[in-house]
Amino acid sequence: MEPITVSVEGAAKLLGVSKPTVYSMIRGEGLPHIKLNRRTVIPVDKLREWVNERAGGGSCGE
């Protein structure tokens, strides 16, 4: 079963960027995220949609 959320570190690995870049995208570019207590997680389905929108609407790994 695929996880429904990933950590900031996991999102960074999926996107091929650094953790600070992911935090920057959360703050400035509207990267979807959820705060769980002190932890920030990114919903995988929303991450795919977000990337897909910025890639011009093409298929994102599916």
mmCIF file of the N, C-alpha and C atoms, coordinates in Angstrom:
data_MODEL
# 
_entry.id   MODEL 
# 
loop_
_atom_site.group_PDB 
_atom_site.id 
_atom_site.type_symbol 
_atom_site.label_atom_id 
_atom_site.label_alt_id 
_atom_site.label_comp_id 
_atom_site.label_asym_id 
_atom_site.label_entity_id 
_atom_site.label_seq_id 
_atom_site.pdbx_PDB_ins_code 
_atom_site.Cartn_x 
_atom_site.Cartn_y 
_atom_site.Cartn_z 
_atom_site.occupancy 
_atom_site.B_iso_or_equiv 
_atom_site.pdbx_formal_charge 
_atom_site.auth_seq_id 
_atom_site.auth_comp_id 
_atom_site.auth_asym_id 
_atom_site.auth_atom_id 
_atom_site.pdbx_PDB_model_num 
ATOM 1   N N  . MET A 1 1  ? 0.838  -1.181 0.000   1.00 0.00 ? 1  MET A N  1 
ATOM 2   C CA . MET A 1 1  ? 0.000  0.000  0.000   1.00 0.00 ? 1  MET A CA 1 
ATOM 3   C C  . MET A 1 1  ? 0.887  1.250  0.000   1.00 0.00 ? 1  MET A C  1 
ATOM 4   N N  . GLU A 1 2  ? 0.565  2.175  -0.846  1.00 0.00 ? 2  GLU A N  1 
ATOM 5   C CA . GLU A 1 2  ? 1.315  3.429  -0.956  1.00 0.00 ? 2  GLU A CA 1 
ATOM 6   C C  . GLU A 1 2  ? 0.932  4.370  0.178   1.00 0.00 ? 2  GLU A C  1 
ATOM 7   N N  . PRO A 1 3  ? 1.911  5.072  0.761   1.00 0.00 ? 3  PRO A N  1 
ATOM 8   C CA . PRO A 1 3  ? 1.581  6.024  1.829   1.00 0.00 ? 3  PRO A CA 1 
ATOM 9   C C  . PRO A 1 3  ? 0.742  7.179  1.277   1.00 0.00 ? 3  PRO A C  1 
ATOM 10  N N  . ILE A 1 4  ? -0.109 7.751  2.121   1.00 0.00 ? 4  ILE A N  1 
ATOM 11  C CA . ILE A 1 4  ? -0.937 8.875  1.678   1.00 0.00 ? 4  ILE A CA 1 
ATOM 12  C C  . ILE A 1 4  ? -0.253 10.214 1.939   1.00 0.00 ? 4  ILE A C  1 
ATOM 13  N N  . THR A 1 5  ? 0.763  10.218 2.798   1.00 0.00 ? 5  THR A N  1 
ATOM 14  C CA . THR A 1 5  ? 1.561  11.419 3.023   1.00 0.00 ? 5  THR A CA 1 
ATOM 15  C C  . THR A 1 5  ? 3.033  11.046 3.060   1.00 0.00 ? 5  THR A C  1 
ATOM 16  N N  . VAL A 1 6  ? 3.870  12.053 2.808   1.00 0.00 ? 6  VAL A N  1 
ATOM 17  C CA . VAL A 1 6  ? 5.308  11.889 2.960   1.00 0.00 ? 6  VAL A CA 1 
ATOM 18  C C  . VAL A 1 6  ? 5.837  13.044 3.794   1.00 0.00 ? 6  VAL A C  1 
ATOM 19  N N  . SER A 1 7  ? 6.967  12.823 4.418   1.00 0.00 ? 7  SER A N  1 
ATOM 20  C CA . SER A 1 7  ? 7.624  13.881 5.182   1.00 0.00 ? 7  SER A CA 1 
ATOM 21  C C  . SER A 1 7  ? 8.199  14.909 4.209   1.00 0.00 ? 7  SER A C  1 
ATOM 22  N N  . VAL A 1 8  ? 8.659  16.017 4.759   1.00 0.00 ? 8  VAL A N  1 
ATOM 23  C CA . VAL A 1 8  ? 9.332  17.015 3.924   1.00 0.00 ? 8  VAL A CA 1 
ATOM 24  C C  . VAL A 1 8  ? 10.552 16.381 3.269   1.00 0.00 ? 8  VAL A C  1 
ATOM 25  N N  . GLU A 1 9  ? 11.283 15.572 4.015   1.00 0.00 ? 9  GLU A N  1 
ATOM 26  C CA . GLU A 1 9  ? 12.443 14.887 3.449   1.00 0.00 ? 9  GLU A CA 1 
ATOM 27  C C  . GLU A 1 9  ? 12.020 13.946 2.310   1.00 0.00 ? 9  GLU A C  1 
ATOM 28  N N  . GLY A 1 10 ? 10.927 13.221 2.515   1.00 0.00 ? 10 GLY A N  1 
ATOM 29  C CA . GLY A 1 10 ? 10.425 12.329 1.469   1.00 0.00 ? 10 GLY A CA 1 
ATOM 30  C C  . GLY A 1 10 ? 9.992  13.094 0.226   1.00 0.00 ? 10 GLY A C  1 
ATOM 31  N N  . ALA A 1 11 ? 9.329  14.229 0.417   1.00 0.00 ? 11 ALA A N  1 
ATOM 32  C CA . ALA A 1 11 ? 8.909  15.056 -0.717  1.00 0.00 ? 11 ALA A CA 1 
ATOM 33  C C  . ALA A 1 11 ? 10.133 15.593 -1.450  1.00 0.00 ? 11 ALA A C  1 
ATOM 34  N N  . ALA A 1 12 ? 11.152 15.983 -0.694  1.00 0.00 ? 12 ALA A N  1 
ATOM 35  C CA . ALA A 1 12 ? 12.384 16.481 -1.314  1.00 0.00 ? 12 ALA A CA 1 
ATOM 36  C C  . ALA A 1 12 ? 13.008 15.411 -2.203  1.00 0.00 ? 12 ALA A C  1 
ATOM 37  N N  . LYS A 1 13 ? 13.036 14.174 -1.714  1.00 0.00 ? 13 LYS A N  1 
ATOM 38  C CA . LYS A 1 13 ? 13.595 13.072 -2.507  1.00 0.00 ? 13 LYS A CA 1 
ATOM 39  C C  . LYS A 1 13 ? 12.759 12.832 -3.759  1.00 0.00 ? 13 LYS A C  1 
ATOM 40  N N  . LEU A 1 14 ? 11.437 12.843 -3.615  1.00 0.00 ? 14 LEU A N  1 
ATOM 41  C CA . LEU A 1 14 ? 10.563 12.631 -4.773  1.00 0.00 ? 14 LEU A CA 1 
ATOM 42  C C  . LEU A 1 14 ? 10.740 13.714 -5.824  1.00 0.00 ? 14 LEU A C  1 
ATOM 43  N N  . LEU A 1 15 ? 10.929 14.948 -5.364  1.00 0.00 ? 15 LEU A N  1 
ATOM 44  C CA . LEU A 1 15 ? 11.057 16.085 -6.279  1.00 0.00 ? 15 LEU A CA 1 
ATOM 45  C C  . LEU A 1 15 ? 12.485 16.300 -6.767  1.00 0.00 ? 15 LEU A C  1 
ATOM 46  N N  . GLY A 1 16 ? 13.454 15.676 -6.096  1.00 0.00 ? 16 GLY A N  1 
ATOM 47  C CA . GLY A 1 16 ? 14.847 15.865 -6.475  1.00 0.00 ? 16 GLY A CA 1 
ATOM 48  C C  . GLY A 1 16 ? 15.400 17.216 -6.061  1.00 0.00 ? 16 GLY A C  1 
ATOM 49  N N  . VAL A 1 17 ? 14.919 17.726 -4.917  1.00 0.00 ? 17 VAL A N  1 
ATOM 50  C CA . VAL A 1 17 ? 15.370 19.011 -4.390  1.00 0.00 ? 17 VAL A CA 1 
ATOM 51  C C  . VAL A 1 17 ? 15.747 18.839 -2.921  1.00 0.00 ? 17 VAL A C  1 
ATOM 52  N N  . SER A 1 18 ? 16.217 19.924 -2.306  1.00 0.00 ? 18 SER A N  1 
ATOM 53  C CA . SER A 1 18 ? 16.601 19.868 -0.897  1.00 0.00 ? 18 SER A CA 1 
ATOM 54  C C  . SER A 1 18 ? 15.404 20.126 0.018   1.00 0.00 ? 18 SER A C  1 
ATOM 55  N N  . LYS A 1 19 ? 15.553 19.769 1.293   1.00 0.00 ? 19 LYS A N  1 
ATOM 56  C CA . LYS A 1 19 ? 14.507 20.064 2.276   1.00 0.00 ? 19 LYS A CA 1 
ATOM 57  C C  . LYS A 1 19 ? 14.223 21.560 2.369   1.00 0.00 ? 19 LYS A C  1 
ATOM 58  N N  . PRO A 1 20 ? 15.261 22.425 2.418   1.00 0.00 ? 20 PRO A N  1 
ATOM 59  C CA . PRO A 1 20 ? 14.953 23.861 2.458   1.00 0.00 ? 20 PRO A CA 1 
ATOM 60  C C  . PRO A 1 20 ? 14.155 24.341 1.243   1.00 0.00 ? 20 PRO A C  1 
ATOM 61  N N  . THR A 1 21 ? 14.398 23.720 0.096   1.00 0.00 ? 21 THR A N  1 
ATOM 62  C CA . THR A 1 21 ? 13.634 24.088 -1.101  1.00 0.00 ? 21 THR A CA 1 
ATOM 63  C C  . THR A 1 21 ? 12.172 23.703 -0.943  1.00 0.00 ? 21 THR A C  1 
ATOM 64  N N  . VAL A 1 22 ? 11.901 22.541 -0.354  1.00 0.00 ? 22 VAL A N  1 
ATOM 65  C CA . VAL A 1 22 ? 10.511 22.135 -0.114  1.00 0.00 ? 22 VAL A CA 1 
ATOM 66  C C  . VAL A 1 22 ? 9.827  23.124 0.824   1.00 0.00 ? 22 VAL A C  1 
ATOM 67  N N  . TYR A 1 23 ? 10.502 23.506 1.912   1.00 0.00 ? 23 TYR A N  1 
ATOM 68  C CA . TYR A 1 23 ? 9.921  24.491 2.830   1.00 0.00 ? 23 TYR A CA 1 
ATOM 69  C C  . TYR A 1 23 ? 9.668  25.816 2.115   1.00 0.00 ? 23 TYR A C  1 
ATOM 70  N N  . SER A 1 24 ? 10.566 26.203 1.229   1.00 0.00 ? 24 SER A N  1 
ATOM 71  C CA . SER A 1 24 ? 10.387 27.421 0.449   1.00 0.00 ? 24 SER A CA 1 
ATOM 72  C C  . SER A 1 24 ? 9.168  27.308 -0.471  1.00 0.00 ? 24 SER A C  1 
ATOM 73  N N  . MET A 1 25 ? 8.979  26.131 -1.086  1.00 0.00 ? 25 MET A N  1 
ATOM 74  C CA . MET A 1 25 ? 7.828  25.918 -1.956  1.00 0.00 ? 25 MET A CA 1 
ATOM 75  C C  . MET A 1 25 ? 6.527  25.935 -1.153  1.00 0.00 ? 25 MET A C  1 
ATOM 76  N N  . ILE A 1 26 ? 6.567  25.453 0.071   1.00 0.00 ? 26 ILE A N  1 
ATOM 77  C CA . ILE A 1 26 ? 5.386  25.497 0.938   1.00 0.00 ? 26 ILE A CA 1 
ATOM 78  C C  . ILE A 1 26 ? 5.022  26.950 1.215   1.00 0.00 ? 26 ILE A C  1 
ATOM 79  N N  . ARG A 1 27 ? 6.018  27.752 1.578   1.00 0.00 ? 27 ARG A N  1 
ATOM 80  C CA . ARG A 1 27 ? 5.775  29.154 1.931   1.00 0.00 ? 27 ARG A CA 1 
ATOM 81  C C  . ARG A 1 27 ? 5.406  30.010 0.723   1.00 0.00 ? 27 ARG A C  1 
ATOM 82  N N  . GLY A 1 28 ? 6.119  29.840 -0.377  1.00 0.00 ? 28 GLY A N  1 
ATOM 83  C CA . GLY A 1 28 ? 5.978  30.782 -1.475  1.00 0.00 ? 28 GLY A CA 1 
ATOM 84  C C  . GLY A 1 28 ? 5.201  30.310 -2.679  1.00 0.00 ? 28 GLY A C  1 
ATOM 85  N N  . GLU A 1 29 ? 5.121  29.009 -2.891  1.00 0.00 ? 29 GLU A N  1 
ATOM 86  C CA . GLU A 1 29 ? 4.515  28.507 -4.119  1.00 0.00 ? 29 GLU A CA 1 
ATOM 87  C C  . GLU A 1 29 ? 3.251  27.692 -3.877  1.00 0.00 ? 29 GLU A C  1 
ATOM 88  N N  . GLY A 1 30 ? 2.813  27.645 -2.634  1.00 0.00 ? 30 GLY A N  1 
ATOM 89  C CA . GLY A 1 30 ? 1.560  26.966 -2.338  1.00 0.00 ? 30 GLY A CA 1 
ATOM 90  C C  . GLY A 1 30 ? 1.610  25.457 -2.371  1.00 0.00 ? 30 GLY A C  1 
ATOM 91  N N  . LEU A 1 31 ? 2.776  24.881 -2.109  1.00 0.00 ? 31 LEU A N  1 
ATOM 92  C CA . LEU A 1 31 ? 2.855  23.417 -2.063  1.00 0.00 ? 31 LEU A CA 1 
ATOM 93  C C  . LEU A 1 31 ? 1.923  22.924 -0.958  1.00 0.00 ? 31 LEU A C  1 
ATOM 94  N N  . PRO A 1 32 ? 0.958  22.051 -1.292  1.00 0.00 ? 32 PRO A N  1 
ATOM 95  C CA . PRO A 1 32 ? 0.018  21.567 -0.276  1.00 0.00 ? 32 PRO A CA 1 
ATOM 96  C C  . PRO A 1 32 ? 0.732  20.822 0.843   1.00 0.00 ? 32 PRO A C  1 
ATOM 97  N N  . HIS A 1 33 ? 0.304  21.077 2.062   1.00 0.00 ? 33 HIS A N  1 
ATOM 98  C CA . HIS A 1 33 ? 0.908  20.416 3.220   1.00 0.00 ? 33 HIS A CA 1 
ATOM 99  C C  . HIS A 1 33 ? -0.081 20.391 4.374   1.00 0.00 ? 33 HIS A C  1 
ATOM 100 N N  . ILE A 1 34 ? 0.222  19.566 5.357   1.00 0.00 ? 34 ILE A N  1 
ATOM 101 C CA . ILE A 1 34 ? -0.598 19.432 6.560   1.00 0.00 ? 34 ILE A CA 1 
ATOM 102 C C  . ILE A 1 34 ? 0.329  19.535 7.750   1.00 0.00 ? 34 ILE A C  1 
ATOM 103 N N  . LYS A 1 35 ? -0.076 20.300 8.752   1.00 0.00 ? 35 LYS A N  1 
ATOM 104 C CA . LYS A 1 35 ? 0.674  20.363 10.001  1.00 0.00 ? 35 LYS A CA 1 
ATOM 105 C C  . LYS A 1 35 ? 0.048  19.365 10.971  1.00 0.00 ? 35 LYS A C  1 
ATOM 106 N N  . LEU A 1 36 ? 0.833  18.397 11.428  1.00 0.00 ? 36 LEU A N  1 
ATOM 107 C CA . LEU A 1 36 ? 0.406  17.432 12.430  1.00 0.00 ? 36 LEU A CA 1 
ATOM 108 C C  . LEU A 1 36 ? 1.250  17.676 13.663  1.00 0.00 ? 36 LEU A C  1 
ATOM 109 N N  . ASN A 1 37 ? 0.663  18.386 14.624  1.00 0.00 ? 37 ASN A N  1 
ATOM 110 C CA . ASN A 1 37 ? 1.430  18.868 15.771  1.00 0.00 ? 37 ASN A CA 1 
ATOM 111 C C  . ASN A 1 37 ? 2.581  19.714 15.259  1.00 0.00 ? 37 ASN A C  1 
ATOM 112 N N  . ARG A 1 38 ? 3.812  19.294 15.499  1.00 0.00 ? 38 ARG A N  1 
ATOM 113 C CA . ARG A 1 38 ? 4.971  20.069 15.051  1.00 0.00 ? 38 ARG A CA 1 
ATOM 114 C C  . ARG A 1 38 ? 5.546  19.543 13.735  1.00 0.00 ? 38 ARG A C  1 
ATOM 115 N N  . ARG A 1 39 ? 4.912  18.552 13.154  1.00 0.00 ? 39 ARG A N  1 
ATOM 116 C CA . ARG A 1 39 ? 5.423  17.909 11.953  1.00 0.00 ? 39 ARG A CA 1 
ATOM 117 C C  . ARG A 1 39 ? 4.671  18.390 10.719  1.00 0.00 ? 39 ARG A C  1 
ATOM 118 N N  . THR A 1 40 ? 5.392  18.590 9.643   1.00 0.00 ? 40 THR A N  1 
ATOM 119 C CA . THR A 1 40 ? 4.791  18.959 8.362   1.00 0.00 ? 40 THR A CA 1 
ATOM 120 C C  . THR A 1 40 ? 4.852  17.741 7.443   1.00 0.00 ? 40 THR A C  1 
ATOM 121 N N  . VAL A 1 41 ? 3.711  17.369 6.871   1.00 0.00 ? 41 VAL A N  1 
ATOM 122 C CA . VAL A 1 41 ? 3.660  16.273 5.908   1.00 0.00 ? 41 VAL A CA 1 
ATOM 123 C C  . VAL A 1 41 ? 2.970  16.757 4.644   1.00 0.00 ? 41 VAL A C  1 
ATOM 124 N N  . ILE A 1 42 ? 3.255  16.082 3.553   1.00 0.00 ? 42 ILE A N  1 
ATOM 125 C CA . ILE A 1 42 ? 2.700  16.458 2.253   1.00 0.00 ? 42 ILE A CA 1 
ATOM 126 C C  . ILE A 1 42 ? 1.861  15.293 1.739   1.00 0.00 ? 42 ILE A C  1 
ATOM 127 N N  . PRO A 1 43 ? 0.568  15.547 1.439   1.00 0.00 ? 43 PRO A N  1 
ATOM 128 C CA . PRO A 1 43 ? -0.263 14.489 0.856   1.00 0.00 ? 43 PRO A CA 1 
ATOM 129 C C  . PRO A 1 43 ? 0.255  14.123 -0.544  1.00 0.00 ? 43 PRO A C  1 
ATOM 130 N N  . VAL A 1 44 ? 0.490  12.852 -0.772  1.00 0.00 ? 44 VAL A N  1 
ATOM 131 C CA . VAL A 1 44 ? 1.068  12.387 -2.029  1.00 0.00 ? 44 VAL A CA 1 
ATOM 132 C C  . VAL A 1 44 ? 0.182  12.745 -3.218  1.00 0.00 ? 44 VAL A C  1 
ATOM 133 N N  . ASP A 1 45 ? -1.123 12.563 -3.096  1.00 0.00 ? 45 ASP A N  1 
ATOM 134 C CA . ASP A 1 45 ? -2.006 12.872 -4.228  1.00 0.00 ? 45 ASP A CA 1 
ATOM 135 C C  . ASP A 1 45 ? -1.989 14.362 -4.560  1.00 0.00 ? 45 ASP A C  1 
ATOM 136 N N  . LYS A 1 46 ? -1.945 15.216 -3.538  1.00 0.00 ? 46 LYS A N  1 
ATOM 137 C CA . LYS A 1 46 ? -1.892 16.660 -3.772  1.00 0.00 ? 46 LYS A CA 1 
ATOM 138 C C  . LYS A 1 46 ? -0.543 17.078 -4.336  1.00 0.00 ? 46 LYS A C  1 
ATOM 139 N N  . LEU A 1 47 ? 0.535  16.404 -3.914  1.00 0.00 ? 47 LEU A N  1 
ATOM 140 C CA . LEU A 1 47 ? 1.860  16.680 -4.467  1.00 0.00 ? 47 LEU A CA 1 
ATOM 141 C C  . LEU A 1 47 ? 1.874  16.366 -5.957  1.00 0.00 ? 47 LEU A C  1 
ATOM 142 N N  . ARG A 1 48 ? 1.300  15.240 -6.340  1.00 0.00 ? 48 ARG A N  1 
ATOM 143 C CA . ARG A 1 48 ? 1.232  14.878 -7.770  1.00 0.00 ? 48 ARG A CA 1 
ATOM 144 C C  . ARG A 1 48 ? 0.441  15.911 -8.557  1.00 0.00 ? 48 ARG A C  1 
ATOM 145 N N  . GLU A 1 49 ? -0.716 16.322 -8.018  1.00 0.00 ? 49 GLU A N  1 
ATOM 146 C CA . GLU A 1 49 ? -1.536 17.332 -8.694  1.00 0.00 ? 49 GLU A CA 1 
ATOM 147 C C  . GLU A 1 49 ? -0.761 18.640 -8.842  1.00 0.00 ? 49 GLU A C  1 
ATOM 148 N N  . TRP A 1 50 ? -0.088 19.061 -7.772  1.00 0.00 ? 50 TRP A N  1 
ATOM 149 C CA . TRP A 1 50 ? 0.661  20.310 -7.759  1.00 0.00 ? 50 TRP A CA 1 
ATOM 150 C C  . TRP A 1 50 ? 1.760  20.290 -8.822  1.00 0.00 ? 50 TRP A C  1 
ATOM 151 N N  . VAL A 1 51 ? 2.491  19.185 -8.892  1.00 0.00 ? 51 VAL A N  1 
ATOM 152 C CA . VAL A 1 51 ? 3.551  19.051 -9.891  1.00 0.00 ? 51 VAL A CA 1 
ATOM 153 C C  . VAL A 1 51 ? 2.940  19.019 -11.288 1.00 0.00 ? 51 VAL A C  1 
ATOM 154 N N  . ASN A 1 52 ? 1.862  18.279 -11.448 1.00 0.00 ? 52 ASN A N  1 
ATOM 155 C CA . ASN A 1 52 ? 1.205  18.148 -12.743 1.00 0.00 ? 52 ASN A CA 1 
ATOM 156 C C  . ASN A 1 52 ? 0.749  19.507 -13.264 1.00 0.00 ? 52 ASN A C  1 
ATOM 157 N N  . GLU A 1 53 ? 0.188  20.339 -12.407 1.00 0.00 ? 53 GLU A N  1 
ATOM 158 C CA . GLU A 1 53 ? -0.258 21.674 -12.809 1.00 0.00 ? 53 GLU A CA 1 
ATOM 159 C C  . GLU A 1 53 ? 0.911  22.514 -13.313 1.00 0.00 ? 53 GLU A C  1 
ATOM 160 N N  . ARG A 1 54 ? 2.057  22.383 -12.670 1.00 0.00 ? 54 ARG A N  1 
ATOM 161 C CA . ARG A 1 54 ? 3.225  23.170 -13.052 1.00 0.00 ? 54 ARG A CA 1 
ATOM 162 C C  . ARG A 1 54 ? 3.958  22.596 -14.255 1.00 0.00 ? 54 ARG A C  1 
ATOM 163 N N  . ALA A 1 55 ? 3.665  21.343 -14.571 1.00 0.00 ? 55 ALA A N  1 
ATOM 164 C CA . ALA A 1 55 ? 4.311  20.691 -15.716 1.00 0.00 ? 55 ALA A CA 1 
ATOM 165 C C  . ALA A 1 55 ? 3.486  20.834 -16.991 1.00 0.00 ? 55 ALA A C  1 
ATOM 166 N N  . GLY A 1 56 ? 2.444  21.633 -16.932 1.00 0.00 ? 56 GLY A N  1 
ATOM 167 C CA . GLY A 1 56 ? 1.643  21.858 -18.131 1.00 0.00 ? 56 GLY A CA 1 
ATOM 168 C C  . GLY A 1 56 ? 0.512  20.870 -18.310 1.00 0.00 ? 56 GLY A C  1 
ATOM 169 N N  . GLY A 1 57 ? 0.143  20.146 -17.257 1.00 0.00 ? 57 GLY A N  1 
ATOM 170 C CA . GLY A 1 57 ? -1.021 19.273 -17.317 1.00 0.00 ? 57 GLY A CA 1 
ATOM 171 C C  . GLY A 1 57 ? -0.757 17.884 -17.831 1.00 0.00 ? 57 GLY A C  1 
ATOM 172 N N  . GLY A 1 58 ? 0.498  17.511 -18.080 1.00 0.00 ? 58 GLY A N  1 
ATOM 173 C CA . GLY A 1 58 ? 0.798  16.165 -18.543 1.00 0.00 ? 58 GLY A CA 1 
ATOM 174 C C  . GLY A 1 58 ? 0.664  15.155 -17.430 1.00 0.00 ? 58 GLY A C  1 
ATOM 175 N N  . SER A 1 59 ? 0.764  13.877 -17.794 1.00 0.00 ? 59 SER A N  1 
ATOM 176 C CA . SER A 1 59 ? 0.675  12.802 -16.807 1.00 0.00 ? 59 SER A CA 1 
ATOM 177 C C  . SER A 1 59 ? 1.873  12.846 -15.869 1.00 0.00 ? 59 SER A C  1 
ATOM 178 N N  . CYS A 1 60 ? 1.635  12.568 -14.586 1.00 0.00 ? 60 CYS A N  1 
ATOM 179 C CA . CYS A 1 60 ? 2.695  12.629 -13.576 1.00 0.00 ? 60 CYS A CA 1 
ATOM 180 C C  . CYS A 1 60 ? 2.933  11.228 -12.996 1.00 0.00 ? 60 CYS A C  1 
ATOM 181 N N  . GLY A 1 61 ? 3.642  10.389 -13.735 1.00 0.00 ? 61 GLY A N  1 
ATOM 182 C CA . GLY A 1 61 ? 4.026  9.086  -13.219 1.00 0.00 ? 61 GLY A CA 1 
ATOM 183 C C  . GLY A 1 61 ? 2.916  8.061  -13.174 1.00 0.00 ? 61 GLY A C  1 
ATOM 184 N N  . GLU A 1 62 ? 1.866  8.284  -13.911 1.00 0.00 ? 62 GLU A N  1 
ATOM 185 C CA . GLU A 1 62 ? 0.775  7.309  -13.887 1.00 0.00 ? 62 GLU A CA 1 
ATOM 186 C C  . GLU A 1 62 ? 0.397  6.906  -15.277 1.00 0.00 ? 62 GLU A C  1 
# 
